Amino acid sequence: MASNANSGTHEEVDAAEPNPESALDTARHQLERAAAELDLDSNTVERLKHPTRVQRVSVPLERDDGTVEVLTGYRAQHNSVLGPYKGGMRYHPEVTEEECIGLAMWMTWKCAVMDLPLGGAKGGIVVNPKDLSIAEKERLTRRFSKELRDIVGPNRDIPAPDMGTDPQTMAWFMDAYSVQEGETTPGVVTGKPPEIGGSYGREEAPGRSVAIITREACDYYDFDLDDTTVAVQGFGSVGANAARLLDEWGATIVAISDVNGAVYDPDGLPVQEIPSHDEEPEAVTRDADDLLTNDELLALDVDVLIPAAIGNVITGANASDIRADLVIEGANGPTTFAADAILERRDVAVIPDILANAGGVTVSYFEWLQDINRRKWSLERVNEELETEMVRAWNDVREEYERRDVSWRTAAYVVGLSRVAEAIEYRGLWP
Ligand code: NAD
């Protein structure tokens, strides 16, 4: 068991979690926990607790009224031993340097669990995207691309969309980079529109991978999908795509939610017809009479619970209420450290985000391959290769889970960390 920053072992974490850990604290504890399972060189572990580089930049933005505001942006690059850095770029008022480092570390493990030749990075600008006009967002993105020019590139660091950014943002970033380089360089970012080098199936990929991992986990625990009930928190890109695929494959989706609450029908909801967040924001709850709260959704008596909205929703305070047998993490970091310990004690299997939603970065990798080879793949090929990669990663994690008698989360970290550590061993630390 990994130790908590202030309070000893995992199990001893205060259930009320008065001081939730930062993303970086959590990432370091997860690293220590997995490192304890592997007989790793302590110098390697020490190295991996720190990012290779964090670039902090000032980004001047000319507002539509002609005034100039200077915003702060970051790009944290954690580790590139396996290949170029890879990770999202978010526009959010609460972006911090520390958060970028923690999330970059998660990306290192996520790429390694999927056995991709990529490392981990994360970045963003401290800004509320809702306060920006489209023209302001474009100017900001182009200038950010200019400020990061020396450290990004198809062989260095490849950003992708994240909170507050989207395919259009990636198109502006790619165009600004290409103009400076003097050549069209689609491989500098992923998550672009397909018309300019984006991949078919990228948008649906995280939800698709959540569905594939749910199917594999149900099979492992002998749940017949036709008899499996599922509750999904968040009906956005991840939640809606996962729910619709699982529905297609025979599962019964009994509850879905948006930020305003949840709808529940024990006989199953028509998830193919209900608009997702992208199609029509908050349509899930718009015409419903009887709403459950999002907390009530988490506590439903279902076979599978998929938190796919935001982080830190299953906490020390509500983990004892979870009645699902299986939790599949669609969102990033939906389960806190304290909740993890409680669920583990209660034998609730939690399949971690770094495996379950890794379809996003996997299809980003496919996009990068298509860009550098100047050759587009069909949607069928993307989905077939994603299926193969997800099942292979599931089997790798399952083997460690069975061999080591650890949680699914630790098993996934063991798979990722051992790949990174072996690469460091061959290449050397060069201290
Ligand atoms: P989205 O914006 O498309 O949808 C989010 C959904 O969650 C919406 O239905 C929204 O109403 C709901 N929601 C928002 N706040 C909520 C709250 N406080 N309580 C309950 N529901 C709430 O987002 P998305 O792209 O589907 O991402 C969801 C999660 O998955 C995030 O944690 C994200 O980091 C993670 N993720 C996304 C991708 C991706 O490429 N989209 C990839 C990997 C992981």
Boltz pocket constraint, residues with backbone or C-beta under 6 A from the ligand:
constraints:
  - pocket:
      binder: B
      contacts: [[A, 161], [A, 202], [A, 203], [A, 206], [A, 233], [A, 234], [A, 235], [A, 236], [A, 237], [A, 238], [A, 239], [A, 257], [A, 258], [A, 259], [A, 260], [A, 277], [A, 278], [A, 282], [A, 294], [A, 308], [A, 309], [A, 310], [A, 311], [A, 330], [A, 331], [A, 332], [A, 357], [A, 360]]
      max_distance: 6.0
